[in-house]
Amino acid sequence: MNALLIAIYVVFGAAALITLFRIVRGPSILDRAVASDVLLTEVMCVLGAEMAINHHTRSLPVLLIIAAVGVFGSISIARFVARRDNTDQ
């Protein structure tokens, strides 16, 4: 295994643990939503770095699916929070 790839895995692994801590601790649903978006972005960066280092594009469909899940998840949470804020008034 490439030393650069190991360094990337270590750095992004530490970032993922910090992000998971924010997802668990909260305190609000918006904090958790932002943290989950950051976690998806970290996964996409790791996959992209692995593709660039190993000179292949086999993981590209996975990147597209992760990006779509992140976008649709963010939209869903934003609509939920907006609807909840409107009923509180």
Secondary structure, DSSP 8 states (H G I E B T S, - for coil): --HHHHHHHHHHHHHHHHHHHHHHH-SSHHHHHHHHHHHHHHHHHHHHHHHHHHT--TTHHHHHHHHHHHHHHHHHHHHHHHHHHHHH-
